[in-house]
Amino acid sequence: MTISVLTPDRTIFTGPIVSVSLPGVEGSFQLLNNHAPLVSALTGGTVTLQTAGDAYTFFDEETNAQSQAADARSFTFTIDQGFVEVLNNEVNLLVQGARNLR
């Protein structure tokens, strides 16, 4: 599945992933490949996504620029709030206050 993680001022991550864990308003949950269609509100907390090992693009906070890579890796960052939409193995994550991408 693919994901786009967007804030009001930049794109945090785009590319293929294996899974993503999210802080839902009713509790944390995880999205995997072939998940049913979903729209959900998110609360402040930690987002963790696992890349699929294919090419992806992410915002590098150290260089303050977009970077590209292709290794299987886990990314973790915090958000203040947001929304997630899942449809046809495409995940759109719209968040505010994303920081500490590592």
QUISULPE-V974439 format. One record per run of one state. SS is the DSSP state (H for helix, E for strand, C for the rest). FROM is the first residue (numbers start at 1). TO is the last residue. If there is no record, write none. Layout:
{{SS;FROM;TO} {SS;FROM;TO}}
This chain:
{{C;1;1} {E;2;6} {C;7;10} {E;11;24} {C;25;26} {E;27;32} {C;33;37} {E;38;42} {C;43;44} {E;45;60} {C;61;64} {E;65;69} {C;70;73} {E;74;79} {C;80;80} {E;81;87} {C;88;89} {E;90;96} {C;97;98} {E;99;99} {C;100;102}}
